[in-house]
Amino acid sequence: MRSITRVLSRIFRDISEGRNLESYVVSAVALVLAVVGLVDDAVSDSMKLAVILAALALLVFQTTEPKEQTLSLDDVLEDRQSFAPFREFIRGGQELWIYGPSGGNVLRNDPDIKREVLDRGGTVRVLMQNPDAPIVDHLPAHYNDIHPLRDDIHASLRTLRNLAERLQTGSLAYGLVDYNPGFSLVIVDPDGAEGRLVVEYHGFATDQITDRMHIVIRRQQSQHWFEYWAAQFEALWQERHLSENEV
């Protein structure tokens, strides 16, 4: 009895929401004809044939409909193991924005940044934590798991100074922020039609840096969320302490 109730509830819900109406109409007509057909000659053979052909046509038509696919969150929310090579991600970009507590994991790709963006006349902006800000002493322990965060920040600053000294074209600017928003951000072409970005969430007690959750967003996928995260970087950029390099 419960199964019948569930079936009827599903049918009424589908009809109220406008789903599968053709199937229900053909099924209802076929059911009526089957009942009436119990009486000889009550339904003509041509009518029965018409209903059968209609049912077959509906079945064939439904095979052409695109199947609804449920997107798995595991295909959207990934960890660092899923990262494409950084050079591929930034290739073709004219503008590159980077924020990270130290930026070290991105800036280790400084040859790619120079080759793919700066040497092509592009623009690079980099933000990282102010090593002298009090908040650095109160960040979760996983920020210092491998190396002390302040050491990583100073290493990144040296990388950026070296990059600025070798700069022949393009523009490079970087700064320090006192506030830690709990995420890292890499944006390619924030104003371009082919814009894309990666947001990585730091969490509180992440055992391994590689386990951090990240999501890739392309402007073509969601202009709203792409522009939201681009605006987040812009807000941080406005709060930065100016570096000595506004090249």
C-alpha positions as CSV (number, residue, x, y, z in Angstrom):
1,M,0.0,0.0,0.0
2,R,2.8,2.4,0.9
3,S,4.5,1.7,-2.5
4,I,1.3,2.6,-4.3
5,T,1.0,5.8,-2.3
6,R,4.6,6.7,-3.1
7,V,4.0,6.1,-6.8
8,L,0.8,8.2,-6.8
9,S,2.6,11.0,-4.9
10,R,5.4,11.0,-7.5
11,I,2.9,11.1,-10.3
12,F,1.0,14.0,-8.8
13,R,4.2,15.8,-8.1
14,D,5.5,15.3,-11.6
15,I,2.2,16.6,-13.1
16,S,2.1,19.7,-10.8
17,E,5.7,20.5,-11.9
18,G,5.0,19.8,-15.5
19,R,7.4,16.8,-15.8
20,N,6.8,13.7,-18.0
21,L,3.3,14.9,-19.1
22,E,3.4,13.1,-22.4
23,S,4.2,9.8,-20.8
24,Y,1.3,10.2,-18.4
25,V,-1.2,11.2,-21.1
26,V,-0.3,8.2,-23.3
27,S,-0.3,5.8,-20.3
28,A,-3.7,7.1,-19.2
29,V,-5.2,6.7,-22.7
30,A,-3.7,3.2,-23.0
31,L,-5.1,2.2,-19.6
32,V,-8.6,3.5,-20.5
33,L,-8.5,1.6,-23.9
34,A,-7.3,-1.5,-22.1
35,V,-10.2,-1.4,-19.7
36,V,-12.8,-0.5,-22.4
37,G,-11.3,-3.1,-24.7
38,L,-12.4,-5.9,-22.3
39,V,-15.7,-5.4,-24.0
40,D,-15.5,-6.8,-27.5
41,D,-15.7,-4.3,-30.3
42,A,-15.9,-1.4,-27.9
43,V,-12.7,0.0,-29.3
44,S,-11.8,-0.3,-32.9
45,D,-8.6,-1.9,-34.1
46,S,-7.5,1.3,-35.7
47,M,-7.8,3.2,-32.4
48,K,-5.8,0.5,-30.6
49,L,-3.1,0.7,-33.3
50,A,-3.0,4.5,-33.0
51,V,-2.4,4.3,-29.3
52,I,0.3,1.7,-29.7
53,L,2.1,3.8,-32.4
54,A,1.8,6.9,-30.2
55,A,3.4,5.0,-27.3
56,L,6.2,3.7,-29.4
57,A,6.8,7.2,-30.9
58,L,7.0,8.6,-27.3
59,L,9.5,6.0,-26.3
60,V,11.7,6.7,-29.3
61,F,11.5,10.5,-28.7
62,Q,12.5,10.1,-25.1
63,T,15.7,8.4,-26.1
64,T,16.7,11.6,-27.9
65,E,16.4,13.8,-24.8
66,P,19.6,14.8,-23.1
67,K,20.1,13.0,-19.8
68,E,20.3,15.1,-16.7
69,Q,23.6,14.6,-15.0
70,T,24.2,15.2,-11.4
71,L,27.6,16.9,-11.0
72,S,29.6,15.4,-8.2
73,L,31.1,17.9,-5.8
74,D,34.3,15.8,-6.0
75,D,34.6,17.0,-9.6
76,V,34.4,20.6,-8.5
77,L,36.1,20.7,-5.1
78,E,39.6,19.3,-5.4
79,D,43.0,19.4,-3.6
80,R,46.4,20.3,-4.8
81,Q,47.0,16.9,-6.3
82,S,44.5,18.0,-9.0
83,F,46.3,21.2,-10.0
84,A,47.2,21.5,-13.6
85,P,50.8,22.6,-14.2
86,F,51.0,26.3,-13.3
87,R,52.6,27.3,-16.6
88,E,49.5,25.8,-18.4
89,F,47.1,27.7,-16.1
90,I,48.7,31.1,-16.8
91,R,49.6,30.6,-20.4
92,G,48.2,33.3,-22.7
93,G,47.3,35.5,-19.8
94,Q,48.1,39.3,-19.9
95,E,47.4,39.9,-16.2
96,L,48.2,37.8,-13.2
97,W,47.0,38.4,-9.6
98,I,48.4,36.4,-6.7
99,Y,47.6,36.3,-3.0
100,G,48.9,33.9,-0.5
101,P,50.2,34.1,3.1
102,S,53.7,33.8,1.7
103,G,53.0,33.3,-1.9
104,G,55.8,30.8,-1.9
105,N,54.1,27.9,-3.6
106,V,53.2,30.1,-6.6
107,L,56.4,32.2,-6.7
108,R,58.6,29.1,-7.0
109,N,57.2,29.2,-10.6
110,D,58.8,32.7,-11.1
111,P,60.5,31.5,-14.4
112,D,57.1,30.7,-15.8
113,I,55.6,33.9,-14.6
114,K,58.4,35.9,-16.3
115,R,58.2,33.9,-19.5
116,E,54.4,33.6,-19.9
117,V,53.3,37.0,-18.6
118,L,56.0,39.6,-18.0
119,D,58.1,38.9,-21.1
120,R,55.0,39.3,-23.1
121,G,54.3,42.8,-21.7
122,G,51.8,41.6,-19.1
123,T,51.1,42.8,-15.6
124,V,51.7,40.9,-12.3
125,R,50.4,41.8,-8.9
126,V,51.4,39.9,-5.8
127,L,50.1,40.2,-2.2
128,M,51.2,38.4,0.9
129,Q,51.1,38.7,4.7
130,N,53.0,41.5,6.4
131,P,55.6,39.6,8.4
132,D,55.6,42.3,11.0
133,A,51.8,42.3,11.6
134,P,50.8,40.9,15.0
135,I,48.3,38.4,13.3
136,V,51.2,36.4,12.0
137,D,51.8,35.2,15.6
138,H,48.2,34.1,16.0
139,L,47.7,32.1,12.8
140,P,46.9,28.4,13.0
141,A,49.9,26.1,13.5
142,H,49.6,24.6,10.0
143,Y,50.9,27.9,8.5
144,N,54.2,27.1,10.0
145,D,54.3,23.3,9.5
146,I,57.1,23.1,7.0
147,H,58.9,26.4,7.5
148,P,58.2,29.4,9.7
149,L,55.8,31.7,7.8
150,R,58.0,34.7,8.3
151,D,60.9,32.9,6.7
152,D,58.8,32.0,3.7
153,I,57.5,35.6,3.3
154,H,61.1,37.0,3.3
155,A,62.1,34.3,0.8
156,S,59.2,35.4,-1.5
157,L,60.2,39.0,-1.1
158,R,63.7,38.1,-2.3
159,T,62.3,36.3,-5.3
160,L,60.2,39.3,-6.2
161,R,63.1,41.7,-5.9
162,N,65.2,39.5,-8.1
163,L,62.4,39.2,-10.6
164,A,62.0,43.0,-10.6
165,E,65.8,43.5,-11.2
166,R,65.6,41.3,-14.3
167,L,62.5,42.9,-15.6
168,Q,62.8,44.2,-19.2
169,T,59.2,44.5,-20.1
170,G,55.8,44.2,-18.4
171,S,55.0,45.5,-15.0
172,L,55.4,44.0,-11.5
173,A,53.9,45.3,-8.2
174,Y,53.6,43.7,-4.9
175,G,52.6,44.6,-1.4
176,L,51.9,43.3,2.1
177,V,48.6,43.0,4.0
178,D,48.0,42.8,7.7
179,Y,44.8,40.8,7.5
180,N,44.6,37.1,6.7
181,P,41.3,36.2,4.9
182,G,41.8,32.4,5.2
183,F,42.2,31.7,1.5
184,S,44.8,31.9,-1.3
185,L,43.9,33.3,-4.7
186,V,45.4,33.2,-8.2
187,I,43.6,35.1,-10.9
188,V,44.5,35.2,-14.6
189,D,43.0,38.0,-16.8
190,P,40.5,39.4,-14.2
191,D,38.9,41.6,-16.9
192,G,39.2,39.2,-19.8
193,A,36.7,36.9,-21.5
194,E,39.0,34.0,-20.8
195,G,39.5,34.9,-17.2
196,R,40.1,32.1,-14.7
197,L,41.0,31.8,-11.1
198,V,41.8,29.3,-8.3
199,V,40.6,29.8,-4.7
200,E,42.2,27.6,-2.1
201,Y,40.7,27.5,1.4
202,H,43.2,27.2,4.2
203,G,41.0,25.6,6.9
204,F,42.1,25.5,10.6
205,A,43.7,22.2,11.3
206,T,44.7,20.9,7.9
207,D,47.3,18.1,8.3
208,Q,48.9,18.5,4.9
209,I,49.0,21.6,2.7
210,T,48.2,19.4,-0.3
211,D,44.9,18.5,1.4
212,R,43.5,22.0,1.2
213,M,40.3,22.3,-0.8
214,H,40.3,24.5,-3.9
215,I,38.0,25.4,-6.7
216,V,38.7,26.6,-10.2
217,I,36.3,29.2,-11.6
218,R,36.2,30.5,-15.1
219,R,34.4,33.6,-16.1
220,Q,32.5,31.6,-18.8
221,Q,31.2,29.3,-16.1
222,S,30.1,31.9,-13.6
223,Q,30.6,35.6,-14.2
224,H,29.0,36.4,-10.8
225,W,31.4,34.3,-8.7
226,F,34.4,35.1,-10.9
227,E,33.8,38.8,-10.4
228,Y,33.2,38.3,-6.7
229,W,36.6,36.8,-6.1
230,A,38.3,39.3,-8.4
231,A,36.7,42.0,-6.2
232,Q,38.0,40.2,-3.1
233,F,41.6,40.6,-4.4
234,E,40.9,44.2,-5.3
235,A,39.8,45.0,-1.8
236,L,42.9,43.4,-0.4
237,W,45.0,45.3,-2.9
238,Q,43.6,48.6,-1.7
239,E,44.6,47.7,1.9
240,R,48.2,46.8,1.1
241,H,51.3,48.4,2.3
242,L,53.1,49.7,-0.8
243,S,56.2,47.8,-1.7
244,E,59.4,49.6,-2.9
245,N,58.7,48.1,-6.3
246,E,55.9,49.6,-8.4
247,V,57.8,48.8,-11.6
